[in-house]
């Protein structure tokens, strides 16, 4: 069973176990002997069954099971030890079993809350809070049911509960006090020479057509996507951003383009947000050929979704002529863009489809009517890509795939999630059952350009309660913390840095490091076997562990975040800084 399924299954089992124990306790309190025994026995069975999920989870990685082994298992065991005698030999009056059964329920629930609200890593504070919760609930129940222990025990337990709760809260607040403060005042744009490609993009509110309907949008130059930017390798690109009336501000981030830090377009980190009436000039040299895109990084979850994005394609000088088709896929006002296009291509012409996913979730692309090669991923050419047919590709949020083929007599059609978006003529195809390409086993391998790792970081992705703001929020977390409270990752120039990214949540997280392409080393412990993969956006699915590495060769302060942009805005953002 895959780890993601185990995580979900274990969650279901713990909910059922907690509900079973609490239900048994409630039934006992009501004097329902039979119901109490049935519910209690079922809860016992489910509690013990969890060994079958927790042990393999621990085997898949300590991150997946730490709090289950350290806290949930002992608590569950304590519940079983206390409750089982009351189930095996129930007292004459079943109401006298209430406290024992409820104790087992509190123990289960408390551990479940730790998994749901806190996750990894487990801290002493959280353990103390969990224990205090169980003790307090048991004491209160004891009082209410009259099964109360002696006054001394009760007073002692009360004091212990209070102390544990205080210590727990204290430790959590303390952990939150280390929030980093970013200073980006020292960064400036490097001189890169005279611009050879000049563009101006004006951000503003607009009404645009999507799927034949008028949709309220935020747009560059009144269109979604914004104007396509193209350049030749070696050009100096200069883009002036004007904000006409986007009240919440705008910037330009060059997704996947490893620009100097000062040009990266992250408000509060590399520049100030560009407010209505203001402007910002970006300038950088086109040093990477390939398929990229630009988008606002100000309130990015809203701004990008509303339409503040466009494409950036850089081609090598003198490259062979091809039919070059850029397909940025986006969901605007519930409608999938682009509208379907029919573009006849004469026989013998080479075609390059540049597929770009500008949404926050994964899209499935399928090319019907021809064999094709995946020539590049995230702007980087693949090595020795073989031709495939009837194969779909999954492109994560922010990711790009370049598909190439030679036009022959028959029509070719590109489908996105089963809907045609581009074709050379009439095409019908059922692509839903096609195999999905795994880029880790596609193309010809090549050893990594380094033989050492200088520094390692682990990022455990999860959900958790964030208490640092004015209002508590259920954040998307990294290592148990949410932005801006996640510690910076500090590297030195020239180091080879390895990131291990672990997803212990129930949803996919498309990971995106700014300013660098990372090379995929391993996924779930298996070596990447195909062409070297240099990615800037990759889906870390529930239960997956990705090991990637990069050379720290682009100094500055870089965002490192989930590209499901609502996740990023709800905490899943940290920073890589050069020290
Ligand atoms: Cu995410």
Boltz pocket constraint, residues with backbone or C-beta under 6 A from the ligand:
constraints:
  - pocket:
      binder: B
      contacts: [[A, 476], [A, 508], [A, 509], [A, 510], [A, 562], [A, 563], [A, 564], [A, 567], [A, 568], [A, 572]]
      max_distance: 6.0
